[in-house]
Amino acid sequence: MLELHDYKEKIDGLLQNYIPSQISNPVEEALYTPKSIFSLSRKEADEYKFKAIKHAFKHHYENNSFYRDMCKENEISPDDIKNVDDFVKIPRLPHHFFKDYPSGRDFAIWLTNLMSTEIPEIVIKGKKPSYDDVIEYFQEAGITVCYSSGTTGKFTFIPRDKKTYKMGQYAIARCAIEMLSHWYDYDSNAYLLFPNPKKTNIYVGKVTNVLFDLVKDVDVAIDRKITTELLRISMGVTFTFREKMMSKIARTATKKMNENMVLRIMKWLEEMDKKNERILFAGAPFILNMVMERLMESGITYDFGEKGAVLTGGGWKIYEEKRMPVEEFRKKVKEILGIPPENCLDLYAMVEGNGFMVHCPEGHYLHIPTTYLHPLVLDENDEPVGYGEEGKFAFLDSIALSYPGFIVTGDKVRIHERCPACNREGPVLEPEVERIKGEEIRGCAEEMRRILMEG
């Protein structure tokens, strides 16, 4: 267990492969050098953030033709950004932008046009490669194309070069472990309630790859390959007779797969308890809820206490018609597993960005990593609203150097100037985030819920 002041040194020691040998720009400075991601003074955080976001804006302006054209249409250039208050002038992309893609070889061209970094030689084989084929060819060239999907089956594709991907991995590790620094110990066992990151490019899997470097042992709930085709069919979007048959077969197989998954996790819990081991559940809350429901039916409870922790990854629908309040989930975790609420945190993120907002243990508000990310809450006219007001979440993400990470999301949030529950400086979001009415349902856990509950 680490004190906050020395957790960074410990994490940096474990994550050497994610840290550049030499800090070479303001974005790297804002991510790798602060002693804390969430607890700096506002003045110090703003100094890091201003330099990082201005650097990223200048980078995209100079290296991305479509984004530069967008800036010129808005009559804005890097020289116009003189302080943090000017960030509102930076042109933002609607999240729908990343869903407007062609197929086949044109998909590869679309991906390269998104990118603001040097593109290695990519060999695309075949006349009509699938999305998964193209993603694999990009991966062979060192570019990780992560994807996510909403209820319509339309994907969001985001290309990350090696530098951006590594910075994102380091960022999620820093953000998560800082809020769990009172609990964290490498000598722990984790159960990943998402797909195996080694077998998929779905974002909820890929983004958790760093977990294997943070604890001594990791088990995986969904240890199979997940393709864009499987994910789309699981979302209920089928185009051919073959896909409709696949969907029916998948529904039959899913029940048995879920049963085996729950039994494996229950057996793991029993073993961890007997060995008096430290445990961490990381991932989709509905999977852990399935396990807890079965434990309740069997009359089994545990008391892992301070040895246990839970870090959920967004998406609170348990069944199609039921959404579980986060507070109710924490209460259940305490009753069934004995893990206290301060060790049961939620993380809010999305495929388009590298900003990882994490609950604080004291009040479970979502803290924003403002050394490298600038949050905005917008009204219906895309104009910023004040603290305490509700609106559409947007952000400027300096880490996203391989593509313009200045995004307007489809999420509804309320932002506070500082946390009502703890003494960390910097803005926070209300504990729960919802989709704006009319936006398709999307979320890390929602995709997995559809695969496992409705696939």
N, C-alpha and C positions, 0 to 999 in steps of 0.2 A: 504494500500500500504506500502511495506516494504523497508527499506534501506537494501543494501546487507549485512551489518555487523550484522543485527539482524534477518534476515530471518531464519537462522538455528535454533535459539532458538524457534521461532514460529512453524516451521515445526516439530521439535522434540517433542514439546508439543502435537501436533495433532497425531503424529505417534508413540506413546509410545508402541503400540502393535507390532510394527515392530523392536523395539530396544531391544537388550538383556539387562537384568538387570545388567550384568557385562561384560565389554569388555575383551575377553579372548584370543585373538590371533591377529596377525598383519593384517589379512584381515579385521576384525571388526574395528581395529584402523584406517585403510586406508579409510574405508567407513563412519564410524560414528563420528570420532573425528575432521577431518579437518573443519576449519571455512568456507572453500569454496571448492567446487569441481573443479571449473574452474579458479580461480583467485590466487592460491598459486604461489609462486616463483617456478621456475623449480627445484631448489635445494630441497626445502621442499617437493614438489610433488614426486620427485624421491626417497626421503628417505622413504616415505610411500609406494610407489609402489614397490621398491626393496624388502622390507621386506614382503609385502603382496604376491607378485608373487612367491618369493622363498618359502614362507610358503606353498602356494597352490601346487607348483610343488613337494615339499617334501611330502605333504599329498597324492597326487595322486600316486606318486612313491611307497609309502609305503602301500597304501590301495587299489590299483587297479591293478589286476594282468595283464590284457591285456595291460594297459598303461606302466607298469613296463617292460614288455617284449619288448615293442616298444622302450623304453629308452635304454635297454640293447643292442638291435640291433644297435642303433645309438651310443652306447658307451658313454652315457651321464648319469650323476647322479646329485643329488642336490648339492653335494660337488663341482661340476664344475661351479656352478653359483656364482660368486664372486662379480659381479657388474651388472648394467643395461645393459652394452654392451654385457654381456654373455647371455642375454635373447634370442638372435637369435639362440642359441644352443638348446633351449628347443623344443623337438619334437612336431609338430603340426598335428592335425587331419584334413583331408580335409572334407568339409561340407557334401560331399556325404556319408561319413562314417555313419552318423546318418540316412541315408535312406535305409541302407542294413539290413532289419529286416525280420524275419519270421512271421508267423501268428499263431493264436490259443494260446495254452498254452506256446508254444515256444517263443512267443512274450514277455510274462511275464519274462521268463528266460533271454532273450536278454536284456530287460530293467534293470534287476538286475545286469547283468554283466557289464553294463555301469557304475554302481554306485561305488563311492569311499567312501561312508559313510555307517554307520550301517543300515541294512535293517530290518524294522519291519516285523512281521509275516503278510503275505499277503495271503488271501484265494481266490483262483481262482476257480470259480464254473463252472461246465459244461465241456464237453469234447472238444468242439470247440468254445470257447468264441470269440466274435468279438473284434476288436481293442477297440471299445468304452466300451465293457464290462470290458476288462483288465484295461483300464484307470480308470474306476469307482472303481474297486477293489483296485487299488493302492491309489486312493484318500481316500478311507475309511481307509486305513492304514497310511495316513498322507503324502503321496508322490503325488505331483502334476505333472502329465505328460502333458506338453504342446506340441502342435503340430502346424505345418505349412505345406503348400503344394505349389508346383509349378504347372506349366501348364500341366505337365505329370500326375498329380494326385498322384504322389509318395510323401509320407509324410516324414517330419523330426520330430522325436520324441525325446524330451528331458525330463528326469526325474529330478525333483527338490524336495529335502527333505524340511521340514518346514523351516530350517535355511536359506537355499539357496533361497527359494521362498521369504521369508520375507526380506532378504537383497536386492534382486532384486526389490521388491516393494518400499523399502526405497530409493534405488538408482534412480529409475525413477522419484520419487517425488522430491528428492533433485536436480537432474539435471534439470528437467523441471522448477521447481519453482525458482531456482537460476537465470535462464535466463529470467524469467518473474517476478523477484522480484520487479521491478519498477511498475508492475501492480497488483500483487497478493494481494487478500484479501479473507479470508475465507467466508465472507458474499457475495458470488457470486453464480450464477446458471450456471451449466454446461450442455451441450448437448453432450453425448458420441456418436460419429459417428462410433461406432464399436459394436459388439455383447455384450449383457449383460454378464459380467464376472461371474455372478452367475449361468449362464445357459450353459456354454460351457468351454472347455479346449483349444479351439483354442487360440493361443498365443496372437493375437491382442486383444482378449477379456480379457483373464486372466491377462495380464500384466497391465491392466488399473483398476484393482480392487481398488487400493489405491486412485483413484480419489474420491471415495465416502467418504473418510476421509479428503479430502483437501478442499472441498467446501460444502456449506450448503445444496445444492440440486442438484441432477443429474437425467436428463431424458436420456433414451436410445433409439437410432434409431432402432436397431435390437434386439427386445425383444423376441427372440424365441431360442429354443435349436438348436445348430449347432453341428452335429456329424461328424465324419470322413467320413461316408458314404455320407451325404449330401454335404460336401465340395468336395469330389471326383467327384460326379455326376455333381456338379456345374462347375467343371473344364472341364466337357465334357468327362470324362472317365467313360464309362458304360460297364459292363461285361455281363449282362443278359437282357432278354426281359423286365423283370420287371423294371430294372433300366432305360432302354430306355423310357419306358412309364412314369416312375417317372420324367424323365428329361423333357418330353413334357408337363406333367401336371404342373411342376414347372415353365416352361416358361410362361404358361398361367396365373398362379397365380402371377408371379413376377411383371407384369405390374401394377396390382391393388395394390399390396403391396407397390411398389415404390411410387405410387400416394398417398396412405394414409400416407406413411412416410414423403413425402415432405410437404403435407398439415399440418401434425402435427407439423413439425418444423416451418413452416410459422406461424401457430397459436401461437406457443411458442414465436417466435420473436415479434409478435404483443403484446402479454401480457407483455413480458419483457420491451418492449419500453414504454408501457403505465404506468408501475409501476416504470420506471426509474431504472431498476435493472442492476447490473453488470453481464456480460455474458461471458462464455467461450465455444467455440466449440473445442472438442478434438477428433481426429480420422481421418478417411479417407477423403482426400480432394475432391474426386469426388462426395461424398454425398453432401457436402456443395456447390459444384459447381452446382449440380442439383437444389438445393434450390435457389441459386443466379440466375440461368437461368430463373426459374419460376418467381422470383421477378421482373426480368427485363421485362419479357413478360407482367407482370401485372402493370408495371410502378411504382413499390414500391421500395423505398430506405429508409434506416435508417441512423441515425447518433449516433451510440453508442460511438464513439470517444474513449477516454481513459478508458471508462467503459467496453470496449469489448476486447477480446483476442481470438486468434485462434492458436491452437497447432496441426498441422497435423502430421500424422504418416506414412510417406513414401509412395511411389507408386503414380506416377503422370500421369498414363494413365487415360484419361477421357472416351475414347471409345477405342475399339480394335486398331483402326488405328491412334489414336490421343493422343499425350502426351502434357500435358500443362506445359509450363515453370513455374517454381516456382515464378519468378518475375511477370509474367503475372497474376498469381493467386493472389498475394498480391495486385496488382493494382485493381483487380476486387473486392476483399474484401473491399478495401478502398472506391471504388465508390459505391458499393451496401449497405454495412453495416456501412461505416464510421469508420471502425477500422483501425488505422494507421499501416504502415508496421512494425514498431518496436514492435508491439504487435501481429504480425502474423509470427510465427516461425514454423520450421519443425524439427522433431525428427527422427533420423536414428538409428535403432536397428534391432535385428534379434533374432529368437527363440533360436539359439545356444548360445547366450551370454547374459550378463547383463550389457553391456556397452551402455549407452544412450548418443548419440552425439546430441547436440542441437544447432540450429542456435543462434548466438549472435544477439541482436537487432540492433547493429550498422551496420554490414555488411553481416549478414546472412551466415557466415561461420560456419561449423559444428565443434563445440569444443568437444574435447575428454576428458573424465573424467580420467585424468592420475594419480590420487591418487591410483587407484586400477586396471586400465586397461592399457596395453601396446600395442600401435598400430604398425603394420608393413605393408609396401607396398612392394610387391614382383614382380619380373619379371617372365618370362615364365619358368625359372629354379628354381623358389622358392627362389631366392636370393634377399635380400633387395635392394631396389633402394634408391636414395637420395631424399632429399626434392625437391619439385617442379616437380618431375617425376611422370608419371602415372604408375599404376600397379594394381595388385590384392591385395585386402585388407585382412589382417590377424590380429589376436589379441590374446593376452594372458590375460584372464579374471580371476582375483583372486577370485572373488565372487563365481564362479562356483565350490563350494566344493563338490557337490554331483556327479559331472561328470567332466572329464577333459575339461576345457574350453579354450583350446589352439587350435584355429580354423583358417583354411584358408577358406575364403568365395569365392563366385562366383561373387563378386562385383568389379567394376573398380572404382578406386578413384585416386585423386591427393592430396598429403599431403604437408602442409607448416609447417615450423619450428615454426612459430607463426602467429597469425591472422593479415592480412594486414589492418583490419578495426578497431580493438579495442585494448585496452592495456592489455588484459588478456594474461598471459604467457601460454606457452604450445602449442603443435602442433594442427593444425586444418585440416579438409578436405575441399575441394571445396564444394560449397553449394549444388550441385546436384550429386547424386551417380547413376551410371548406371550398368547394368549387363554386364558381359564379353560376347563377342560374342560366341555363342555356348552353353551358360548356359541357362537353362530354366528360363522364367520370373517368378520372385517371389517377394513378397513384402506384407507388412501388408495390404495395401489398395487394392492390386491386387486381393487377395482372395475375399474380400468383393465385389469388382467390378464384379467379375465373378458370384458370387451368385446373385447379384441384377440386373446386366445388361444382363447376359447371362444364368442365372440359369433355 
